[in-house]
Amino acid sequence: MKKSIFCVLFPFLALFANAQGKYLITLDLNNISNDRIKVTIVPPHISDREIHYIMPSYIPGSYFKKDFGRFVSDMLVLTKSGNSLDIKKEGEDVFVIKNKNQEEIAKIEYYISDSWDMEKPSPSMTDEEFNYVFQPGGTNIAAGQNIVINHYGYFGYVDGYKDLPYELLIQKPASLYASTTLPRRKGTATKDYFAAENYNKLEDNPIMYCVPDTTSFNIDSTHISISVYSENGIVKAKALTYYLIMLTSAVRDEFGRLPVKEYSFIMYFASPNNMAITKYGGFGAMEHNYCSFYFLPEIARADSLDGVIKQFIPHCFMHILTPLNIHSEKLEAFDYKYVPQSKHLWLYEGVTEYIANLVQVKDSIMTQEEFMDVIHEKMDRSLTYPDVPLTEMSRNLNKKINRDAYMNVFDKGAVTAFLMDVKLMELSKGAMGLKDVLLKLSEKYGPNKAFKDDSLFDDIAAVSFPEMKSFCEDYLTSNKPLPYKEYFNKLGINYYSSRVDTVWSFGKFTMAVDQSRDELVILKADPSNLFGLQKGDFLVSVNDIPLNLFNFELVLDPVYKAKSGEKVKLGIRRLTEQIVIEAEPKGTAERHTNVIKLNGGASDSQKALRDKLLGFPSPRN
């Protein structure tokens, strides 16, 4: 037994130094069976009587329980004398290793299963009970094709030893390339070596292995790289370059510089036919300090793909400002066993969401009208969540009412940030906005210094105006209604809490995705609908653009957002017959909430403040 352990560990230990004060980890991507990868860990010098090996329950950037311990199987712990230690699992994520003789641990070994295509063990278990992992924060294991390593899905830490360095040896097929911002050492065609100063730094830098499709560019002294895996080769890295240059340049123009020396966009585009990994979890992105990982639909049409990437990329990229450079002590001391308790999700997500749209409108990537449409949608959506103050929701996500209100940080949080910007612009007569406050806070703190969770409002007031503390207390820590009418008026925009307007539509019908056919089917249709749709009809195209599972939300825009006089041509299949129907929408009177309309009689000062805030009106670029 001793000899066999020595033979297994020798090549690894010869390449790396003594493991006394670090974790040495090996993965072999050449030997994958049943979507499982073997993990071998040489831990730091540990000989405690009872050892707790922790897999994360919670991860940074996502505030809902993940329980990565459930993807671990066949764990084996061996001592240097060759003894196998008893292991007892507590809950999903804590592996209690019994070491009554206090022998030094030689290695921890187990298998990790793929989270992307994991199925719940029983049909009677609800999706919520099983808790599918959001793909951008999960693991993919497709031997020889694509391996997604979100480290918290593969590796944990021994309780009390989380801050020690990690070194990784990954054996791989020569055809696969590792896209990551994790510091790497010189390797070979079949071996990669990576290092991280602690567990937090490790998990902040995911790796994606695939046949390389990469490109890069520089914005001043910042190196931006793009890595793409497209299941059918439809989406190419170079096709995304133009928009990413525009976005990163817009951020540079707004803030004067990019606060990072390098940044990577790591992107997985899933085929609509790959139901094993797309039917659960969700499309989206996971932000990190120096990269972001995306799980998006594989779309051939450039305009449809453009709409999808604009939905996710700007927000994730803007996290380089917060929480990278502005974050609470609660996030800096992240505990993977418990949900974080910071009060300031409104800052990390709401302000980020607002700024991500602001930089685009100020750089003419979107128009002022489009920006106001985004604000209006967020105002309306904010009414659908439980009425909980944003700081209360953020600090107590362990309560169901607060978890149910979580997404409101992206809506009410962003709208509150917008009003905060208006207030700052007014107080400073256009000389200071929210972005200036963020820059001052990032200079005071930065990536290696956290603010006190209870002192942020004082910090904001100190770098801006005393009135801003009252603003934050009124609209973030209490349920005081946001002052829409007053603040929109400052910009020369009329606000109506409720108003009757003419709405154009093609009538009432409901549809759903028929996943077995990758098509949209009509479930119910009012006989008066202007297309003459019937239950059981399949939607084939809109204005000659074919519909599929991943592009329907964008392609159906002319139907969802009908306009006066704009005819729409709908292709449908009824039984075996192909039908094309053209119709013009009809106007009806409907009552709407949170209506915002440009005031044609706005004063010069109102227009000047609006243009200073949003940039001068410009056409779509």
Secondary structure, 3 states (H helix, E strand, C coil): CHHHHHHHHHHHHHHCCCCCCCEEEEEECCCCECCEEEEEEECCCCCCCEEEEECCCCECCECCCCCHHHHEEEEEEEECCCCECEEEEECCCEEEEECCCCCCEEEEEEEEECCCCCCCCCCCCCHHHHCCCCHHHCCEEECCCEEEECHHHCCCEECCCCCCCEEEEEECCCCCEEECCCCEECCCCCEEEEEECCHHHHHCCCEEEECCCEEEEEECCEEEEEEEEECCCCCCHHHHHHHHHHHHHHHHHHHCCCCCCEEEEEEEEECCCCHHHHCCCCCEEEECCCEEEEEEECCCCHHHHHHHHHHHHHHHHHHHCCCCCCCEHHHHCCCCCCCCCCCCHHHHHHHHHHHHHHHHHHCCCCCHHHHHHHHHHHHHHHCCCCCCCHHHHHHCCCCHHHHHCCCHHHHHHHHHHHHHHHHHHHHCCCCCCHHHHHHHHHHHCCCCCCECHHHHHHHHHHHCCCHHHHHHHHHCCCCCCCCHHHHHHHCCEEEEEEEEEEEEECCCEEEEEECCCCEEEEEEECCCCCCCCCCCCEEEEECCEECCCCCHHHHCHHHHCCCCCCCEEEEEEECCEEEEEEECCEEEEEEEEEEEEECCCCCHHHHHHHHHHHCCCCCCC
